[in-house]
Amino acid sequence: MSSSPSVLNEIQAEQVAKLPSHDHRVITVALAGQPNVGKTTVFNMMTGLNQHVGNWPGKTVERKEGTFTFNGNRYRLVDLPGTYSLSANSPEEVIARDYIITERPDVVIALINAASLERTLYLVAELLPLPAPLVIGLNMIDVAQQEHLEIDAHVLEAAIGVPVVPMVAARNQGVRELFEAVDELVHHPAAYHPNVPEIRADHREVLSELENLIKDAVPSPYPHDWIALKLFEGDAVITKLIQESLSPEQWEAVHGVLVEHDDGMMAVASGRYDWIGRMTRVAMRHPSMGQIGLTERLDRVLAHPIWGIGVLLIVLGLTFWLTYTVAAPLQVWLENLIGELSGVLSTLLTGTPDWLQSLILDGILGGAGTVITFIPILIIFFALMGILEDTGYMARAAFVMDRFMHLMGLHGRSFIPLFLGFGCNVPAVVGARVIDSYNARMLTIMLAPLVPCTARMAVIAFLAPAFFGRGAALVSWGLIVLSLVVLAVAGVVINRWILSGERVAFIMELPLYHLPNKRTIALTVWGNTRSFLAKAATVIVMASLVIWGLSYFPGRGIENSYLAGIGRVLEPVGQLIGLNWQLMVALLASIAAKENSIATLGILYGTGGEENLASVLANTITAASALTYLVIQMLFVPCIGTLAAVKQEAGWKWTFLNLAFLFVVSISVGGLVYAGASLLP
Amino acid sequence: MLERLLKRIADGGIQSQAHLARELNVSEDLIAQMLLDLERMGYIRRLEDSCDSHCAHCDLASSCAGRESVPLWTLTDKKLPF
């Protein structure tokens, strides 16, 4: 940028030499434009040291004015406050428009940004209806060229009907031409034929009606057509002005028109945007394919309605695979570690009472062990989710999944945590926190336990062959499909009748892609893992102790335990759906951890080990009961870890609702399956 | 153009500013400007991108990657003009 005295003096000296002796009129020019568009550069360039800085009357907004000589004429240049529009939203906007209307400068220069043409033309659309001729300075042409935007200033000039001067004010390019155009306009005003934006066509008649109602009362020097537009826009300052200028009866008539056409603001703004669209379509060319940035090139695939889904499936598959492949050996290592610790503790506890040994080994270590084995899954999950989010990909994933999710009243952002539920429901529930909408988040949390996790699938993988032999694969596949169908139906029902009422429309700004920040990811993993351990761990351990206590006391074996007593109380219910009390107890025990159901069955049937359980079960339980048990197991109340996560993320109310919901759904569907299966030969 | 944008939003689902810009054959800049106008008219509102009450209790909410949500707008309850 150059506004050095030497440049100014060169311009002014050249012009002074051309000064005719008879022209003493001072031409007033107002400089309008958005902030940071280059007004100050132009102002300083022209006025140099002949500036006066003060405040606008009665305001704390700075006012700058200066004088210079150009083409033999004296000019007074007024730098209006930078504004994006001329509404009454800020004092700067009111100052700018009031100055133009009341002071009537000879010309208004609208300085606009060529690199952001459409947006900066909005101010031009508001300036054109004002009673001062306009010259447009199309600044930052160099920036527009760098972004491969082609703007034909001549075409734009012909379209808008006002002089358009391309400039790079920072390099003193086009500034002289700008004021040449101003000079020309001042001395040949008849050549000025602007293309002024109009209100949307369906409102033109009512606009005329409004103008007729107010024209005799509009205070000078306000133009009545501009006032009518501002009334339609709901401009607070103008509305007050007119209300005070009209009689009560006149105002009632005007107010009636405005109330009847309460979409007037939309009609006015719409007219402006349509005008902007027409102007830019003829004068501007967007970049060609080869010059599009990296983000847009990636989005043509990653955000594509078809390719985007394919990429998402691959990304999610990799996420799923990494989470459980990387975490699985760590889990096994941790389980072995816990097993060894159990062995050491068992040795140390030799000679102590049985209940104490069982409390520490089965209760505390068993409960704490459950928590510890979650950690590898959660760490990998949080890290991968953090990477996907930080790179900007997560926004695209949510975007492409939306059209499938919205059928259930959910959106793309719900798919990510639900998909992770296939590994473990805990991250599915915790992951729902990425969803901004409260209703969608609660719905996701309610549905997450219906996603068949690996623990449930492990139970199915063990029990299905025991019950169904070669039919196990079909049964297993059917169980998973059933889970997803129930999930989808439940989602539709809950959304429609319980969590309904929210408009499901979102506009998002896809962020630019960028490399993930290691520190951000590390902090995310650390913070989320620590938060989970601190809160959920206490609940998991306490609940495991309760389950242990019920299965141990009063100490005469599991068949005589309180847990067995509870199972027998539930037996009448179980008989309705084909489950004996042992299966009911195993179902209850699965609340601690789904795999517990297998161990519990092993204890209850006295097999001493899982390897004999399969043959015992096959001889003891009918196929209909077995199928019912597996169906209920898939849909039943989730494990304590998931319940703890629900409590952490949604509070007690939603936890109890979730418990009740899943209990009812699982028993109901199980009952239907038993009734149907019993009819089969 | 403004009505077309609002109608497109009211169709439901997630729309990206980039896709809306391509569909309406305008720049993303102008879409951003029109969204501000629709907000001013009361048809849409910007969703707060700070953590909800649950994340507010999280120790590292400020650095959590899960909360670095993209700017989101949603429709309000105001009756649409079509």
Interface residues (C-beta under 8 A of the other chain):
Chain A: N89 S116 L117 E118 R119 Y122 D263 M265 M266 A269 S270 Y273 D274 I276 G277 T280 R281 H286 E296 D299 A303 M385 G386 I387 E389 D390 A395 A398 F399 D402 R403 H406 H411 G412 G431 R433 V434 D436 S437 Y438 R441 R503 V504 A505 F506 I507 M508 E509 L510 P511 T520 I521 L523 T524 W526 G527 N528 R530 S531 Q648 E649 A650
Chain B: M1 L2 E3 L6 I9 A10 D11 G12 G13 I14 Q15 S16 Q17 A18 H19 L20 N25 V26 S27 D29 L30 A32 Q33 M34 L35 D37 R40 M41 I44 L47 E48 D49 C51 D52 H54 C55 C58 D59 L60 S63 C64 A65 G66 R67 E68 S69 V70 P71 L72 W73 T74 L75 T76 D77 P81
